[in-house]
């Protein structure tokens, strides 16, 4: 049915279509969420995940995944900084002298982080207290510098924006998964709620699983466990996504 | 202009530094009043919550003690603010609320000023003492409210700059701070020892042994709390002694 309809398109319409195609080709303009652009968003979530595939940003994945809430807020903050940083560097990409480009990128990221920090302190004081030093740690996140250097310096602002959001989200997904397991097994809570029951001083005071003699695994609160959980996530991802397995 | 020439590089970096400096300093100065208001209100909230708890009765309704509400009610409940010297005398030149303990604890004891807030809530008097010390990574601080006997703890608030989340940072939780309630700060030899955060504590609910149970995995932060309590509280002994004497005299 639809094929027939298309076939019946008037000549005028066909010409119009060709014109649009021609225009878009000549200006390299694609629709805002064309297939290629969508790939920029979705690729880092799985096939090209910054943490599990590129193994970048491991340092902060260790530090802030003890509890779910800081991990979520950190994700939001990184999405903001990475998207804005990519856009700013992409806008300046033809002006930046090659020899000092890393310094310029660093200045851009650091200023954005300071802006986030100052605004949080003024308007969302409680969130800023919750994150305390983690906001500053965004500067040291290697994914951000990596994307600025590898993508934003050579691409247009909108594509850089999508790339930034995609990579930050890919980073955040792993962060949240790891934090979920660490908080659940390490302190028996999720977002601060005692989902496994309350642990009292004695067995009689306890409720839920704790009444049966369950104990929290303190090892989950320590940094090595974050690496082990990330390793398990990588294992799971590769068993599901065969493309990622190197052939040798 | 050649983008790789030295001149261009210099011009670019100078321009960049100027732009960034102007943007950031404009942002910092314009947000400063709001930030310091938040900090001030939070201090009031901390001081009040040591003896009123999380919520407060306003016009017959229980309301959460938010920062805004705390700053409204602060002057109503805090009757007197003292800035004391080492001998328990009030220092007229200093304003208790504006004293920064982070600066004070660096000075020798003789030069320090010790703030103290005298509060009245629901017909009872409380004495709130600010604390400051160091935990594992950075500073920890808090407030202790003492009951009228200047010995029993009504409530405590702890906070920290950068303790480990899930371990040392748990000192800010209600369940940990609850353990300090009704603990005594004097030992049986009439010496101020504060409250010790003890690993493997087995005293249960004993409130007269100057000890509470520690958080497992947060030994150094716990020791920091112990030291901070003793170190800060014992400085108030001369003032407490005077206060007790006047009370006896009135009786």
Interface residues (C-beta under 8 A of the other chain):
Chain A: X64 X66 X67 X70 X95 X96 X97 X98 X99 X100 X103 X104 X107 X111 X114 X115 X118 X119 X121 X122 X123 X125 X132 X133 X182 X183 X186 X187 X201 X218 X221
Chain B: X3 X4 X8 X9 X12 X13 X16 X17 X20 X23 X24 X27 X28 X31 X34 X35 X38 X42 X67 X161 X162 X164 X165 X166 X167 X204 X213 X216 X217
